[in-house]
Amino acid sequence: MIRATRDGLRTTTGEDIDGMIDRLERLAADLKALRDGADPSALAADATILDGWMEHYMPIPVLVGGATGHPTLPGKGRLIRTSDLWVMTEDHGCARSMSRWYRLGRPLEAETTHS
């Protein structure tokens, strides 16, 4: 959602409109590449690793899990919630949120299974 303030237009997260446009353009470029046959795992080759992940639904689908190598949320295995989930491809081991690609580590059930 975009809000008008005295300082200009802002998204609900406080991000400026140019920042949102940049994110959407990068998402659009990735979607076009997938449409044209690009390998999702190649697009996600340098992406943040999301371990212990599971699909999570709010009014929009997102992923939650322990992130390692995130560009703005430092730490190893830091619990995060992704932005809106746009592409989910377990077969290729990656997912594309509004903001970026994620390489999928083990899903949550793999970590909680007891032998």
N, C-alpha and C positions, 0 to 999 in steps of 0.2 A: 504494500500500500504506500502511496505517496502522500505526504502532508505538505501543505503550504505554510511556511513560517515567515517571520519578518526577515530572516536571513536567506530566504529562498526556499526552493523545493527540497524536501528530504524524504527518504524512504522511512518506513517505520523503524528501521534499525539505525537511523541516523546517517546512513550512507548518502552521498550526494547523487544526483541524477546521472551525472557523467559516469560515476563509478558503476551505477546500475546498468547503464547502457553498455559499458565495456564488458561487464559480466555477461549480459545477454548476447552481445556480439560474439564473445568467445564460445558461449553455449551453442549459438546458431552455427558457428563454424564447425564445432564438433559434431553436431547433428547432421550437417551437410556432408561431412566426411564419412560418417556412418552410413548415410543414405547412399553414398557413392562407393561403398564397399570397403572402407577402411577397417582395419583390425582393431577392435576396442582395446585389446591388451597392449597394442603398440601405442595408442593414444594415451594410455594410462601408465606407460613405462616408468616415469619418474614421479608418479603420484604418491600422495600420502597413503600409508598402510593403515587400514582400519581393521583391528583385531577384535574378536569377541563381538562381532557385529550381528545385528538382526534388523529386519525391516520394522519400522515403527510408523504408525499413522497418527497424524494430527489432522487438521483439516486438509493437509497435504501430506504425501508420503515423504519420509526422511529416513536416514539410517542413524543408528546410535551405536557407539562402540569405542574402543580404546584406540586413539590415533597416535601414530608415531611418524614424525617427519612432516607435520603440518606446517605450512609457511607462516601462520600467524598465531597458532596455539602450540607453544613449545612443550616438550616432554615426551616421554615414552609411555605408551599405553594410556594417555590422557583421555578420560571419558568425554566424548563430544556428541553433539547432535548435528548432523549435516544440514545444509540448506535444502530446499525443495529437491526431491529426487526426480530426475528426468530420464535417466537410462539405468536399467538394472540388468546386468548380464553375468550371472553366476558362471555360465559356461566359459566365459573369458576371464573370470575372476576380477571384474571391475564394475564400477558404477559411476555415473556422472550426475552430480548434483548441480544446482543452479550455479554454484561457485567454481567447482573444480572436479577433477577425476579423483577417484579413490581406487586403490588396488585392494581387493578383498582378501583378508587373511582367513582365519578359521571362523565359521559362524558360531554363534553363542552355544548352540546345542553341542558342538564338538568339544567345547571347553568344559561343559558341565556333565558330560557323560561319565559315569563311574563304571569301572570294570569289576 
